[in-house]
Amino acid sequence: MSNQRFPEEFKIEAVRQVTERGLPVADVAARLGMSAHSLYAWIKRYSKPEAQRKQEDDQQAELRRLRAELKRVTEERDILKKAAAYFARESG
């Protein structure tokens, strides 16, 4: 499958077809041209209240930001270590 992005309204409607209308996940996924795995993930996500989804999205965004910052700081530290070793050799 491709890495196609679907709008949130599309996802909610796909979940409704399974949860409210009782259609099989495999049938809905095939008809909409997506994987059943993706549809199961959407069902899991959109079965939660909107406030809880928003909170989880905020937490995930913060986690991504912190991981990126940690990566940057780690790279800076490694560069400084190499520079310190280089200058220690040069002066000694």
DSSP file (Angstrom, degrees, kcal/mol; ACC not computed):
  #  RESIDUE AA STRUCTURE BP1 BP2  ACC     N-H-->O    O-->H-N    N-H-->O    O-->H-N    TCO  KAPPA ALPHA  PHI   PSI    X-CA   Y-CA   Z-CA
    1    1 A M              0   0    0      0, 0.0     2,-0.1     0, 0.0    33,-0.1   0.000 360.0 360.0 360.0 154.9    0.0    0.0    0.0
    2    2 A S        -     0   0    0      1,-0.1     2,-1.2     0, 0.0     0, 0.0  -0.370 360.0-105.5 -85.8 168.9    1.1    3.6   -0.5
    3    3 A N        +     0   0    0     -2,-0.1     2,-0.2     2,-0.0    -1,-0.1  -0.361  59.0 166.3 -89.1  55.0    1.6    6.2    2.1
    4    4 A Q        -     0   0    0     -2,-1.2     2,-0.4     1,-0.0     0, 0.0  -0.488  29.6-138.0 -75.3 139.4   -1.6    7.9    1.2
    5    5 A R        -     0   0    0     -2,-0.2    -1,-0.0     0, 0.0    -2,-0.0  -0.827  15.5-160.4 -99.4 136.4   -2.9   10.5    3.7
    6    6 A F        -     0   0    0     -2,-0.4     5,-0.0     2,-0.0     2,-0.0  -0.913  23.2-110.2-115.7 142.6   -6.6   10.6    4.4
    7    7 A P     >  -     0   0    0      0, 0.0     4,-1.9     0, 0.0     3,-0.3  -0.316  30.2-114.1 -66.2 155.8   -8.6   13.5    5.9
    8    8 A E  H  > S+     0   0    0      1,-0.2     4,-2.6     2,-0.2     5,-0.2   0.864 116.2  56.7 -60.7 -37.8   -9.9   13.1    9.4
    9    9 A E  H  > S+     0   0    0      1,-0.2     4,-2.3     2,-0.2    -1,-0.2   0.890 105.9  51.4 -61.7 -38.9  -13.5   13.2    8.2
   10   10 A F  H  > S+     0   0    0     -3,-0.3     4,-2.3     2,-0.2    -1,-0.2   0.922 110.5  48.4 -61.6 -45.3  -12.8   10.3    5.9
   11   11 A K  H  X S+     0   0    0     -4,-1.9     4,-2.4     2,-0.2    -2,-0.2   0.917 111.0  50.0 -62.2 -44.7  -11.3    8.3    8.8
   12   12 A I  H  X S+     0   0    0     -4,-2.6     4,-2.3     1,-0.2    -1,-0.2   0.908 111.2  48.9 -62.5 -42.1  -14.2    9.0   11.1
   13   13 A E  H  X S+     0   0    0     -4,-2.3     4,-1.9     2,-0.2    -1,-0.2   0.893 109.9  51.5 -66.2 -38.9  -16.7    7.9    8.4
   14   14 A A  H  X S+     0   0    0     -4,-2.3     4,-1.1     1,-0.2    -2,-0.2   0.913 111.0  48.3 -62.8 -41.8  -14.8    4.7    7.8
   15   15 A V  H  X S+     0   0    0     -4,-2.4     4,-3.1     1,-0.2     3,-0.4   0.895 108.3  55.0 -64.3 -40.4  -14.8    4.0   11.5
   16   16 A R  H  X>S+     0   0    0     -4,-2.3     4,-2.2     1,-0.2     5,-1.6   0.881 101.4  58.2 -60.3 -39.1  -18.6    4.7   11.6
   17   17 A Q  H  <5S+     0   0    0     -4,-1.9     6,-2.1     3,-0.2    -1,-0.2   0.857 115.1  36.7 -60.4 -33.9  -19.2    2.1    8.9
   18   18 A V  H  X5S+     0   0    0     -4,-1.1     4,-0.5    -3,-0.4    -2,-0.2   0.923 125.4  36.0 -82.8 -48.0  -17.6   -0.5   11.0
   19   19 A T  H  <5S+     0   0    0     -4,-3.1    -3,-0.2     2,-0.1    -2,-0.2   0.917 129.7  25.9 -78.0 -43.4  -18.8    0.5   14.5
   20   20 A E  T  <5S+     0   0    0     -4,-2.2    -3,-0.2    -5,-0.3    -1,-0.1   0.868 129.6  37.0 -90.9 -39.5  -22.3    1.8   13.8
   21   21 A R  T  4<S-     0   0    0     -5,-1.6    -3,-0.2     2,-0.1    -4,-0.1   0.653  98.5-130.9 -89.5 -15.0  -23.4    0.0   10.6
   22   22 A G     <  +     0   0    0     -4,-0.5    -4,-0.2    -6,-0.3    -3,-0.1   0.727  47.0 159.1  76.1  21.6  -21.7   -3.3   11.6
   23   23 A L        -     0   0    0     -6,-2.1    -1,-0.2     1,-0.1    -2,-0.1  -0.503  49.0 -97.5 -76.5 148.3  -19.8   -3.8    8.3
   24   24 A P     >  -     0   0    0      0, 0.0     4,-2.2     0, 0.0     5,-0.2  -0.374  24.6-129.5 -66.0 142.7  -16.8   -6.1    8.4
   25   25 A V  H  > S+     0   0    0      1,-0.2     4,-2.8     2,-0.2     5,-0.2   0.906 107.4  53.6 -58.5 -44.6  -13.4   -4.3    8.6
   26   26 A A  H  > S+     0   0    0      1,-0.2     4,-2.3     2,-0.2    -1,-0.2   0.891 109.6  47.9 -60.7 -40.7  -12.0   -6.3    5.7
   27   27 A D  H  > S+     0   0    0      2,-0.2     4,-2.5     1,-0.2    -1,-0.2   0.929 113.5  46.2 -66.7 -45.7  -14.9   -5.3    3.4
   28   28 A V  H  X S+     0   0    0     -4,-2.2     4,-2.1     2,-0.2    -2,-0.2   0.926 113.9  49.2 -63.0 -45.0  -14.8   -1.6    4.4
   29   29 A A  H  X>S+     0   0    0     -4,-2.8     5,-2.5    -5,-0.2     4,-0.8   0.918 112.8  46.8 -61.9 -44.6  -11.0   -1.5    3.9
   30   30 A A  H ><5S+     0   0    0     -4,-2.3     3,-0.6    -5,-0.2    -1,-0.2   0.914 112.5  49.7 -64.3 -42.9  -11.1   -3.2    0.5
   31   31 A R  H 3<5S+     0   0    0     -4,-2.5    -1,-0.2     1,-0.2    -2,-0.2   0.858 114.6  44.3 -65.2 -34.9  -13.9   -0.9   -0.7
   32   32 A L  H 3<5S-     0   0    0     -4,-2.1    -1,-0.2    -5,-0.2    -2,-0.2   0.508 113.5-117.1 -89.4  -4.4  -12.0    2.2    0.4
   33   33 A G  T <<5S+     0   0    0     -4,-0.8     2,-0.3    -3,-0.6    -3,-0.2   0.923  74.4 109.2  73.4  45.5   -8.7    1.0   -1.0
   34   34 A M  S   <S-     0   0    0     -5,-2.5    -1,-0.3    -6,-0.1     2,-0.2  -0.875  71.7 -85.8-142.1 173.3   -6.7    0.8    2.2
   35   35 A S     >  -     0   0    0     -2,-0.3     4,-1.7     1,-0.1     5,-0.1  -0.548  25.5-130.9 -84.9 151.1   -5.3   -1.8    4.5
   36   36 A A  H  > S+     0   0    0      1,-0.2     4,-2.6    -2,-0.2     5,-0.2   0.841 108.8  62.2 -65.5 -32.4   -7.4   -3.4    7.3
   37   37 A H  H  > S+     0   0    0      1,-0.2     4,-2.1     2,-0.2    -1,-0.2   0.924 103.3  48.4 -58.6 -45.3   -4.5   -2.7    9.7
   38   38 A S  H  > S+     0   0    0      1,-0.2     4,-2.3     2,-0.2    -1,-0.2   0.913 110.9  50.5 -61.8 -42.7   -4.9    1.1    9.1
   39   39 A L  H  X S+     0   0    0     -4,-1.7     4,-2.5     1,-0.2    -1,-0.2   0.896 108.6  51.5 -65.3 -39.6   -8.7    0.8    9.6
   40   40 A Y  H  X S+     0   0    0     -4,-2.6     4,-2.3     2,-0.2    -1,-0.2   0.906 109.7  50.7 -61.8 -40.0   -8.1   -1.1   12.9
   41   41 A A  H  X S+     0   0    0     -4,-2.1     4,-2.3     1,-0.2    -2,-0.2   0.902 110.4  49.2 -64.0 -40.2   -5.7    1.7   14.0
   42   42 A W  H  X S+     0   0    0     -4,-2.3     4,-3.4     2,-0.2     5,-0.2   0.904 109.0  52.5 -65.7 -40.3   -8.3    4.3   13.2
   43   43 A I  H  X S+     0   0    0     -4,-2.5     4,-1.0     1,-0.2    -2,-0.2   0.930 110.7  47.9 -60.4 -44.5  -11.0    2.4   15.1
   44   44 A K  H  < S+     0   0    0     -4,-2.3     3,-0.2     1,-0.2     4,-0.2   0.915 117.2  42.7 -61.8 -42.9   -8.7    2.3   18.1
   45   45 A R  H >< S+     0   0    0     -4,-2.3     3,-1.1     1,-0.2    -2,-0.2   0.939 117.2  42.7 -70.8 -48.1   -8.0    6.0   17.8
   46   46 A Y  H 3< S+     0   0    0     -4,-3.4    -1,-0.2     1,-0.2    -2,-0.2   0.440  97.3  73.9 -86.7   1.3  -11.5    7.3   17.1
   47   47 A S  T 3< S+     0   0    0     -4,-1.0    -1,-0.2    -3,-0.2    -2,-0.1   0.595  85.5  83.8 -83.9  -9.9  -13.3    5.2   19.6
   48   48 A K  S <  S-     0   0    0     -3,-1.1     5,-0.0    -4,-0.2    -3,-0.0  -0.561  96.8 -91.5 -86.8 155.1  -11.8    7.5   22.3
   49   49 A P     >  -     0   0    0      0, 0.0     4,-2.2     0, 0.0     3,-0.3  -0.304  36.2-115.1 -62.5 151.2  -13.4   10.8   23.3
   50   50 A E  H  > S+     0   0    0      1,-0.2     4,-2.6     2,-0.2     5,-0.2   0.857 114.3  55.6 -59.6 -37.7  -12.2   13.8   21.3
   51   51 A A  H  > S+     0   0    0      1,-0.2     4,-2.1     2,-0.2    -1,-0.2   0.904 108.9  47.3 -62.8 -40.8  -10.7   15.4   24.4
   52   52 A Q  H  > S+     0   0    0     -3,-0.3     4,-2.4     2,-0.2    -2,-0.2   0.896 111.6  50.8 -67.8 -39.8   -8.6   12.3   25.1
   53   53 A R  H  X S+     0   0    0     -4,-2.2     4,-2.6     2,-0.2    -2,-0.2   0.919 110.2  50.2 -61.4 -43.5   -7.5   12.2   21.5
   54   54 A K  H  X S+     0   0    0     -4,-2.6     4,-2.4     1,-0.2    -2,-0.2   0.915 110.7  49.0 -61.3 -43.8   -6.4   15.8   21.6
   55   55 A Q  H  X S+     0   0    0     -4,-2.1     4,-2.3     1,-0.2    -1,-0.2   0.913 112.1  48.1 -63.0 -43.3   -4.4   15.2   24.8
   56   56 A E  H  X S+     0   0    0     -4,-2.4     4,-2.5     2,-0.2    -2,-0.2   0.888 110.4  51.9 -65.3 -39.0   -2.7   12.2   23.3
   57   57 A D  H  X S+     0   0    0     -4,-2.6     4,-2.4     2,-0.2    -2,-0.2   0.914 110.1  49.1 -62.7 -42.2   -1.9   14.2   20.2
   58   58 A D  H  X S+     0   0    0     -4,-2.4     4,-2.3     2,-0.2    -2,-0.2   0.901 111.4  49.4 -63.1 -41.2   -0.4   17.0   22.3
   59   59 A Q  H  X S+     0   0    0     -4,-2.3     4,-2.4     2,-0.2    -2,-0.2   0.901 110.9  49.4 -65.4 -40.5    1.7   14.4   24.2
   60   60 A Q  H  X S+     0   0    0     -4,-2.5     4,-2.4     2,-0.2    -2,-0.2   0.899 110.6  50.4 -65.6 -39.6    2.9   12.8   21.0
   61   61 A A  H  X S+     0   0    0     -4,-2.4     4,-2.3     2,-0.2    -2,-0.2   0.915 111.5  48.2 -64.0 -42.5    3.9   16.2   19.6
   62   62 A E  H  X S+     0   0    0     -4,-2.3     4,-2.6     2,-0.2    -2,-0.2   0.896 110.8  51.4 -63.9 -40.5    5.8   17.0   22.8
   63   63 A L  H  X S+     0   0    0     -4,-2.4     4,-2.4     2,-0.2    -2,-0.2   0.911 110.0  48.9 -63.6 -42.9    7.5   13.7   22.7
   64   64 A R  H  X S+     0   0    0     -4,-2.4     4,-2.2     2,-0.2    -2,-0.2   0.911 112.2  49.4 -61.7 -42.5    8.6   14.2   19.1
   65   65 A R  H  X S+     0   0    0     -4,-2.3     4,-2.3     1,-0.2    -2,-0.2   0.918 111.9  47.7 -63.5 -44.0    9.9   17.7   19.9
   66   66 A L  H  X S+     0   0    0     -4,-2.6     4,-2.6     2,-0.2    -1,-0.2   0.885 110.9  50.9 -66.7 -38.5   11.9   16.3   22.9
   67   67 A R  H  X S+     0   0    0     -4,-2.4     4,-2.3     2,-0.2    -1,-0.2   0.915 110.8  48.9 -64.6 -41.7   13.4   13.5   20.9
   68   68 A A  H  X S+     0   0    0     -4,-2.2     4,-2.3     2,-0.2    -2,-0.2   0.915 112.4  48.3 -63.5 -42.0   14.5   15.9   18.2
   69   69 A E  H  X S+     0   0    0     -4,-2.3     4,-2.7     2,-0.2     5,-0.2   0.905 110.5  51.2 -64.7 -41.2   16.0   18.2   20.8
   70   70 A L  H  X S+     0   0    0     -4,-2.6     4,-2.5     2,-0.2    -1,-0.2   0.907 109.9  50.2 -61.9 -41.7   17.8   15.3   22.5
   71   71 A K  H  X S+     0   0    0     -4,-2.3     4,-2.2     2,-0.2    -2,-0.2   0.926 112.3  47.1 -61.9 -44.9   19.2   14.2   19.1
   72   72 A R  H  X S+     0   0    0     -4,-2.3     4,-2.4     2,-0.2    -2,-0.2   0.927 113.5  47.0 -63.3 -46.0   20.5   17.7   18.4
   73   73 A V  H  X S+     0   0    0     -4,-2.7     4,-2.5     1,-0.2    -1,-0.2   0.877 111.1  52.3 -65.8 -38.1   22.0   18.1   21.9
   74   74 A T  H  X S+     0   0    0     -4,-2.5     4,-2.3    -5,-0.2    -1,-0.2   0.914 110.0  48.5 -64.0 -42.7   23.7   14.7   21.6
   75   75 A E  H  X S+     0   0    0     -4,-2.2     4,-2.2     2,-0.2    -2,-0.2   0.914 111.4  50.0 -63.0 -42.6   25.2   15.6   18.3
   76   76 A E  H  X S+     0   0    0     -4,-2.4     4,-2.4     1,-0.2    -2,-0.2   0.913 110.1  50.8 -61.7 -42.4   26.5   18.9   19.7
   77   77 A R  H  X S+     0   0    0     -4,-2.5     4,-2.4     1,-0.2    -2,-0.2   0.918 109.6  50.0 -60.9 -44.3   28.0   17.1   22.7
   78   78 A D  H  X S+     0   0    0     -4,-2.3     4,-2.2     1,-0.2    -1,-0.2   0.898 110.4  50.0 -63.4 -40.1   29.8   14.7   20.4
   79   79 A I  H  X S+     0   0    0     -4,-2.2     4,-2.4     1,-0.2    -1,-0.2   0.922 111.1  49.0 -63.2 -43.9   31.2   17.5   18.3
   80   80 A L  H  X S+     0   0    0     -4,-2.4     4,-2.6     2,-0.2    -2,-0.2   0.875 108.7  53.4 -65.1 -37.3   32.4   19.3   21.4
   81   81 A K  H  X S+     0   0    0     -4,-2.4     4,-2.3     2,-0.2    -1,-0.2   0.933 111.2  46.0 -60.6 -46.0   34.1   16.1   22.7
   82   82 A K  H  X S+     0   0    0     -4,-2.2     4,-2.3     1,-0.2    -2,-0.2   0.896 113.0  49.9 -65.1 -39.9   36.0   15.7   19.4
   83   83 A A  H  X S+     0   0    0     -4,-2.4     4,-2.6     2,-0.2     5,-0.2   0.911 110.3  49.9 -65.7 -41.4   37.0   19.3   19.4
   84   84 A A  H  X S+     0   0    0     -4,-2.6     4,-2.0     1,-0.2    -2,-0.2   0.910 111.9  48.1 -63.2 -42.2   38.2   19.1   23.0
   85   85 A A  H  X S+     0   0    0     -4,-2.3     4,-1.9     2,-0.2    -1,-0.2   0.900 112.0  50.4 -64.9 -40.1   40.3   16.0   22.1
   86   86 A Y  H  X S+     0   0    0     -4,-2.3     4,-2.3     1,-0.2    -2,-0.2   0.941 113.1  44.2 -63.2 -48.5   41.7   17.7   19.1
   87   87 A F  H  X S+     0   0    0     -4,-2.6     4,-2.1     1,-0.2    -1,-0.2   0.813 109.9  56.3 -69.9 -29.3   42.7   20.9   20.9
   88   88 A A  H  X S+     0   0    0     -4,-2.0     4,-1.1    -5,-0.2    -1,-0.2   0.898 110.3  45.5 -67.0 -39.0   44.2   18.8   23.8
   89   89 A R  H  < S+     0   0    0     -4,-1.9    -2,-0.2     2,-0.2    -1,-0.2   0.907 112.7  50.9 -67.2 -42.2   46.4   17.0   21.3
   90   90 A E  H  < S+     0   0    0     -4,-2.3    -2,-0.2     1,-0.2    -1,-0.2   0.874 114.9  41.4 -64.2 -38.7   47.4   20.3   19.6
   91   91 A S  H  <        0   0    0     -4,-2.1    -1,-0.2     1,-0.2    -2,-0.2   0.690 360.0 360.0 -84.6 -18.1   48.4   22.0   22.8
   92   92 A G     <        0   0    0     -4,-1.1    -1,-0.2    -5,-0.2    -2,-0.2   0.450 360.0 360.0 -98.4 360.0   50.1   19.0   24.4
